[in-house]
Amino acid sequence: MTKIDGFYANWGRNIRNNQYFALVHYPVYNRNREVVAASLTPIDVHDLARLARTYSIKRFFLVTPLEGQRVLVQRIVHYWTDGLGAGYNPRRREALSCVGLAETLDEVKQWIHERWGRAPLLVGTTARHLPKAVDYQQIRRQMEENSDQPYLLLFGTGWGLTDELLDSCPFVLKPIEPCGGNYNHLSIRSAAAIVLDRLCRQGSESAREEKGPQSGRLHPKNPLIDSMSIFKNIE
């Protein structure tokens, strides 16, 4: 686990103290639905750490049983938090300081349990439609109303979290639906950003409804129509 406590003093009162999320590299499926340990992608470390910091998530965990992959993460985090990168890019240092590293998901749960005196409630994510799936508003409301209960949001690499792991989650979020087609294969960074925005947003939907269409839009119902027509005219 990397050290991060020193940064909390500057985060203010908006830290979501009871929310954590983990990028799980095992157990996940490959394209043949075999249970594997997926390879870690360095850009996930950077971008998901920045995502966690942007949404004031207390800590983001990378979970992998592969020792070489954990060594890689340690080198990345050390460079940007304690090495030359810390002085070169303080904002990157701030983001990478919230990264936690674990060999198993049980280690993450134990780490949270030791700090809260209770186990975290797991919230799974998947691109598959499951009968037990719940909507974002329900989970967001529960997180806000139960501030003394930690929650651990799980994202799977590869081709997603295994059925067994999802079955162990008290909650599984509904999948992100594609728009205008059936292609549904977002990068984990894109999917995580959408999920966290939906879970962490407070009051923005009602505020947009009260304001109505934004001024300056060429077409209030679908601004993309006018944007595309501009390009057609250029051609």
Residue pairs with C-beta under 8 A, 6 or more apart in sequence:
1 100
1 101
1 102
1 111
2 74
2 77
2 81
2 96
2 97
2 99
2 100
2 101
3 81
3 97
4 59
4 97
4 98
4 99
4 100
6 97
7 94
7 97
7 98
8 15
11 56
14 56
15 56
15 58
16 55
16 56
16 57
16 58
16 143
16 200
17 58
17 147
18 143
18 146
18 147
18 148
18 149
18 150
18 151
19 57
19 58
19 143
19 150
19 151
19 153
19 199
19 200
20 57
20 58
20 59
20 60
20 61
20 108
20 112
20 120
20 150
20 151
20 152
20 153
21 52
21 57
21 60
21 61
21 152
21 153
21 154
21 155
21 192
21 196
22 60
22 61
22 62
22 63
22 102
22 105
22 108
22 152
22 153
22 154
22 155
23 44
23 48
23 60
23 61
23 62
23 63
23 155
23 157
23 188
23 192
24 63
24 105
24 154
24 155
24 156
24 157
24 161
24 165
25 37
25 38
25 39
25 40
25 62
25 63
25 64
25 65
25 66
25 69
25 157
25 158
26 36
26 37
26 38
26 63
26 64
26 65
26 66
27 35
27 36
27 37
27 161
27 162
27 164
27 165
28 35
28 36
28 37
28 38
28 156
28 157
28 158
28 159
28 160
28 161
28 162
29 35
29 36
29 156
29 158
29 159
29 160
29 161
29 162
30 36
30 38
30 158
30 159
31 159
33 159
35 162
36 158
37 64
37 65
37 66
38 157
38 158
39 66
39 69
40 62
40 64
40 66
40 69
40 72
40 73
40 157
41 157
42 72
42 76
43 189
44 62
44 157
44 188
44 189
45 62
45 73
45 76
45 77
45 96
45 99
46 76
46 92
46 95
46 96
47 189
48 60
48 188
48 189
48 192
49 60
49 95
49 96
49 98
49 99
50 92
50 95
51 57
51 60
51 189
51 192
51 193
51 196
52 59
52 60
52 95
52 98
53 94
53 95
53 98
55 196
55 197
55 200
56 200
57 98
57 196
57 200
58 98
59 98
59 99
59 100
60 98
60 99
60 100
61 99
61 100
61 101
61 102
61 108
62 73
62 99
62 100
62 101
62 102
63 102
63 103
63 104
63 105
63 107
63 108
64 70
64 73
64 103
65 103
65 104
70 101
70 103
73 99
73 101
74 101
76 96
77 96
77 99
77 101
79 85
79 86
80 86
80 89
80 92
80 93
80 96
81 93
81 96
81 97
85 92
85 93
86 93
100 108
100 111
102 108
102 111
105 154
105 165
108 152
109 119
109 120
109 152
112 119
112 120
112 150
112 152
113 119
113 120
115 150
116 149
116 150
118 149
118 150
119 150
120 149
120 150
120 151
120 152
121 149
121 150
121 151
121 152
121 170
121 171
122 151
122 152
122 154
122 168
122 169
122 170
122 171
123 139
123 151
123 152
123 153
123 154
123 169
123 170
123 171
123 172
123 173
124 154
124 161
124 165
124 166
124 169
124 171
124 172
124 173
125 153
125 154
125 155
125 156
125 161
125 172
125 173
125 175
125 191
125 195
126 133
126 156
126 160
126 161
126 166
126 172
126 173
126 175
127 160
127 175
127 176
127 184
127 185
127 186
127 191
128 160
128 175
129 174
129 175
130 166
130 172
132 171
132 172
133 172
133 173
133 174
133 175
134 171
134 172
134 173
134 174
135 173
135 174
136 173
136 174
136 195
136 198
136 199
139 151
139 171
139 173
139 199
140 198
140 199
140 200
140 201
143 151
143 199
153 195
153 196
153 199
154 161
154 165
154 169
155 188
155 191
155 192
155 195
156 162
156 165
156 188
157 188
166 172
173 195
175 184
176 184
176 186
176 191
176 194
176 195
177 184
178 184
186 194
213 220
214 220
217 223
217 226
218 226
218 227
219 225
219 226
